[in-house]
Amino acid sequence: MSKSSFGQLYRRLSSKLLDLVVTPHVLGEVPNDSHSSPQSPEAETTPQKVVCYVLQNFSRSNALVVDGETRRLKLQPALDEMVLAEHRERAAVIFLQHQDETNLINPPNHAFPPRLLRLIELLEKNPDYDVELVPVTVLWGRSPDKEDSLFRLLFTDTWATPGKVKQLMNIGLHGRQSFLEFHDSQSLKSLVDYAKIHHPNLSPATYIINQLNDYLDRQREVVLGPDLSDRRNVMQSLIKSQEVQDAIRKESIRSKISIVEGERRAIGFVNEIASDYSASSVRFADMALTRLWTQLYDGVEVHNFSTVRELAKDYEIIYTPCHRSHIDYLLLSYVIYRRGLMVPYIAAGDNLNLPFVGQLLRGGGAFFIRRSFRGNALYTSVFKEYLYSILSRNTPLEYFIEGGRSRTGRLLPPKTGMLAMTVHGHLRGKAKPIVFVPTYIGYERLMEGSTYVGEMQGKPKEAESIFGIIGTLRKIERIFGKVHVNFGEPVFLDDLLKQHGADQIKIEHNDDPIPPEVSAAVNSSANAILENINRAVVINPVSLLSLILLATPKHTLDEEICIKQLDTYRNLASALPYDERTQVTPLSGKEIIAYGLKLKLIKRVQHVLGDIIAIEDNQAILLTYFRNNILHAFVLPSLIAALVEHNGRINLTDLSNVIHTLYPFLKAELYLKWQDEDLQAQIEQYVAALVKANLIHLDAEDCLNSPVRNSEDHNQLVVLAAPVMQSLERYYMTLALITQRGSGNISARQVEELSHLLGQRLSVLYEFNSPEFFDKALFQSFIKVLTQQGYISTNDEGSLTFDEQFRNVTKYANLVLDDVTLQMLHHITSFTDEELKAAIDAVAAQNAKKRLKRKKK
């Protein structure tokens, strides 16, 4: 038997043995197969280009795995003979860390791969030839080199090249958890030419090996994470750092304690904060969560993850998802891990640092942060240094830009504390550039739904506890539909720093203040992240049903009309998507109704004249949450519909003027993506779409007309107009309150508190039963924008003042609200001085009681 035949027989036998225990998971995109057909000496044409796979470390088992996958994927087989013109190689594989099998006793430290040298020499003699080098990452298990147990280290993939014994253990233990990724091909000819021009002092082989080694190291880090130490070493390095030592000395002086006592406090803070990431914990969580998702959800759909995979190679990734449920933590980490990237370290509120639960979260990468750092300089210094150490190691991070969970379904105003500390650490010492990945998470049912409703209606927020978690799990219905995770347009920190002239600023110490230019960049980053979360909105069946049924007086619709309305909304969202990353349900109106019935969110009331679709009992308030998830995607066509329907006929100029006046408030409330200069084009596009759908009519005088009242088209227009109305009612309620009191007679804080009380009163008296009427943040946002737009200002006594320009906002009230609503708002906001004082005193007493309760806790 010839040597070649024996080699082929050995390969086949080894491959079959490996197939019994190894099932590699292919990550990322499969390479282009333009050169994938096997080559042979009998080929009719002489090939000018061939594919060669590049592995970092010498390993026969890795080569066999790559060969098996290339055959399965119908690519150029890795271990078949490689032929380039008259030149032949026994296999299409190069090992960068080459092992010289003729000198195993004293192998050279820097031996060049002979196959690479031969190919370089061939290309120099034949400039028309080329070799496509395809770097390949092979991992056995996914534990970074951090475990403090020798047993664990033996059986997990690390940054070290495994010996034969360990590789056999890897194959046996991690064969079903092995991962393989083909990376973008690189032209060997181009690499050689570049090396000769830009690195003339290096041989082409040296340059190419260094480049490919660095490249594969970066790809490996994307999956394994950085080369980490164990938790004990991290803690010791933090305590010994110059920044923390300085803070300990200051604490000893300030609190009149010894240095030893100050260090003991610092160690306590590190223990309270630091993660205890464990690959075994993550693997356990992966198995447990797979079962949980299978039981709870019909599926977890992920969109635009390819963006993350590309960014992970060159950037420090910070995931910034919206926060709608405690499930968010688990879900996002699960999605990332399942797609072959390292689980991020997660900033979690210390309210979740519960017995047992806290340790599980730490094992999955969570580190804990207090709600307030105020008055504790040592804690602040320790936390900043810990965050800086994470950034310095290029570990992916995750935190919620809103701070807490949204109780209304809308995005909350950003809490910029973590963001500011991230930028601060980045400017102290840049490692990789930072990119924020805004992430939209959309549910169809929420575990915490009933709790949120109670909190928004004034019930105190329940503190997290193990018993509370168990109680929630016991009450869970096993019908939760699908959950969607959509990765949005990334936000690049360096670009925003440059926009604000802060890209050259250096921060030396972690207690240095943030310059104004950096603060401006932080605020811009926060708003960009929230806008990009909303751009990645997923319009699912439940949110569409909620948007439509909640727009009707009794939350009911004739089934046929409901189907048409659903189709109209879906067609509008598909024809004019809010953003290119927006996802719209593919279900038809009829299928959406069937889906809502399955989830027990709606019911069908049978009637001889036609069935009626109604919201299930006690579900209306809960469904406002899902309506609010997508409200921003429909608010502009809703405003157009409201103006046309209310006025019957309105010219395009008046329509545009009203929308331009109201838009800054809607933009601030809903984090809309359009800038002022983009708004007119969007108005025109939506007008054209509504005209095409026969919901409005454009006449020869450039006036928009409502359809005939009580017609089917008019009824559809009324439903479309409803989503924006509650925002407009809240705006004009607050404006009426300020106007009624007069300039200089009420403070911004009093307006916020009274608006909040009036919202509660409206919900009881007029059935505006929606969580946003209880949300102080919306009133605060409205007053802030009024100030920014120059409509109001604050005098030296802290009272709001305004002049005739303020009337510019209120003059359009008649164009957007009917007389009954305006009279009702005027009535409810009319206070005598005595009534106002009594209301303010009651609010003050209520706030004092809440502060006292918090202190007791």
Disulfide bonds with the S-S distance in Angstrom:
none
